[in-house]
Amino acid sequence: MRQSAAEATQQGSYAEAQILIGMARQLKQFIAATRTVYQQWERLRGESDGGTSGPQGERTPEKDFWLPILRALVALGGQARASEVLELVYAEMKPYLKPADLRPLRSNPRVIRWQNAAHWARLQLVHEGLLRKDTPRGV
């Protein structure tokens, strides 16, 4: 729009240039408003999951737990109690976990965020067909 406004000005089409400048200002305001709404949305997302994850990137994505879970299951013979799997997953993931991962969920202070993420990752592995869905609870 700036380029078009500059060209209109050079050609002496001042009315067209003014219209383009006005549109550019409106677009700039729209972009700023969109950024504000997006930032508010990100804050709400952080609060809705217990408020401990913060903005995107401050916690480890669930997909990052997939391979450690699968490696733990292989090491444990293909089937194990969830607590045993989590122990091996933690040993592998500990250097990569972020501070938010180590805090408890606000909704359930007895559950640490990374453990919750690992449980969700396990469910995703089931949906992907990489783990069986008919295992007993806790296994």
C-alpha positions as CSV (number, residue, x, y, z in Angstrom):
1,M,0.0,0.0,0.0
2,R,2.9,2.3,0.7
3,Q,4.3,1.7,-2.7
4,S,0.9,2.3,-4.3
5,A,0.4,5.5,-2.3
6,A,3.9,6.7,-3.3
7,E,3.2,6.0,-7.0
8,A,-0.1,7.8,-6.8
9,T,1.6,10.8,-5.2
10,Q,4.3,10.9,-7.9
11,Q,1.6,10.8,-10.5
12,G,-0.3,13.6,-8.9
13,S,-3.2,11.5,-7.8
14,Y,-3.4,13.0,-4.4
15,A,-7.0,11.9,-3.6
16,E,-6.1,8.2,-4.5
17,A,-2.9,8.5,-2.4
18,Q,-4.9,9.8,0.6
19,I,-7.3,6.9,0.2
20,L,-4.4,4.4,0.1
21,I,-2.8,6.0,3.1
22,G,-6.1,5.8,5.1
23,M,-6.4,2.1,4.1
24,A,-2.8,1.5,5.3
25,R,-3.5,3.1,8.6
26,Q,-6.6,0.9,9.1
27,L,-4.6,-2.2,8.2
28,K,-1.9,-1.2,10.6
29,Q,-4.5,-0.8,13.4
30,F,-6.1,-4.1,12.4
31,I,-2.8,-5.9,12.7
32,A,-2.1,-4.4,16.1
33,A,-5.6,-5.4,17.3
34,T,-5.1,-8.9,16.0
35,R,-1.7,-9.2,17.8
36,T,-3.4,-8.1,21.1
37,V,-6.2,-10.6,20.7
38,Y,-3.6,-13.3,19.9
39,Q,-1.6,-12.5,23.0
40,Q,-4.7,-12.5,25.2
41,W,-5.6,-15.9,23.7
42,E,-2.1,-17.3,24.5
43,R,-2.5,-16.1,28.1
44,L,-5.9,-17.7,28.4
45,R,-4.5,-21.0,27.0
46,G,-1.8,-20.9,29.7
47,E,-4.4,-20.3,32.4
48,S,-6.8,-23.0,31.2
49,D,-4.2,-25.7,31.6
50,G,-3.5,-24.8,35.2
51,G,-1.6,-21.6,34.6
52,T,1.8,-23.2,34.8
53,S,2.7,-23.7,31.2
54,G,2.9,-20.0,30.3
55,P,3.4,-19.0,26.7
56,Q,4.0,-21.6,24.0
57,G,7.5,-23.0,24.3
58,E,7.8,-22.9,28.1
59,R,6.9,-26.5,28.5
60,T,8.0,-29.7,26.7
61,P,5.5,-30.7,23.9
62,E,3.8,-34.0,24.4
63,K,5.2,-35.4,21.1
64,D,8.7,-35.2,22.7
65,F,7.7,-37.9,25.1
66,W,6.8,-40.4,22.3
67,L,10.2,-41.9,21.7
68,P,11.2,-42.1,25.4
69,I,8.0,-43.9,26.2
70,L,8.5,-46.4,23.3
71,R,12.2,-46.9,24.4
72,A,11.1,-47.5,28.0
73,L,8.6,-50.1,26.9
74,V,11.2,-51.9,24.8
75,A,13.6,-51.8,27.7
76,L,10.9,-53.2,30.0
77,G,10.0,-56.1,27.7
78,G,7.0,-54.4,25.9
79,Q,4.7,-54.1,28.8
80,A,5.1,-52.5,32.3
81,R,3.3,-50.5,35.0
82,A,2.9,-46.9,34.2
83,S,5.1,-45.9,37.1
84,E,8.0,-48.0,35.8
85,V,7.7,-46.5,32.3
86,L,7.6,-43.0,33.8
87,E,10.7,-43.7,35.8
88,L,12.7,-44.5,32.7
89,V,11.1,-41.6,30.7
90,Y,12.1,-39.2,33.5
91,A,15.7,-40.5,33.4
92,E,15.9,-39.9,29.7
93,M,14.0,-36.6,29.6
94,K,15.4,-35.0,32.8
95,P,18.1,-32.9,31.0
96,Y,15.5,-31.6,28.5
97,L,12.6,-30.8,30.9
98,K,11.8,-27.1,31.3
99,P,11.0,-25.5,34.7
100,A,7.2,-25.4,33.9
101,D,7.4,-29.2,33.3
102,L,8.5,-29.8,36.9
103,R,5.7,-27.9,38.5
104,P,2.5,-29.5,39.7
105,L,-0.8,-29.0,37.8
106,R,-3.0,-26.4,39.5
107,S,-6.0,-28.6,38.9
108,N,-4.3,-31.6,40.7
109,P,-1.2,-30.6,42.7
110,R,-0.3,-34.3,43.2
111,V,0.4,-34.6,39.5
112,I,3.6,-33.1,38.0
113,R,3.1,-31.5,34.6
114,W,5.6,-33.6,32.7
115,Q,3.9,-36.8,34.0
116,N,0.6,-35.5,32.8
117,A,2.1,-34.7,29.4
118,A,3.6,-38.2,29.3
119,H,0.2,-39.8,30.0
120,W,-1.4,-37.7,27.2
121,A,1.5,-38.7,24.9
122,R,0.7,-42.4,25.7
123,L,-2.9,-41.8,24.6
124,Q,-1.7,-40.2,21.4
125,L,0.5,-43.2,20.7
126,V,-2.5,-45.5,21.2
127,H,-4.5,-43.3,18.7
128,E,-1.6,-43.5,16.2
129,G,-1.7,-47.3,16.5
130,L,1.8,-47.5,18.1
131,L,0.5,-48.9,21.4
132,R,-2.3,-51.2,22.2
133,K,-5.5,-49.8,23.6
134,D,-6.7,-52.9,25.4
135,T,-4.1,-52.9,28.2
136,P,-5.3,-52.9,31.8
137,R,-5.4,-49.6,33.6
138,G,-2.0,-48.6,34.9
139,V,-0.1,-50.9,32.5
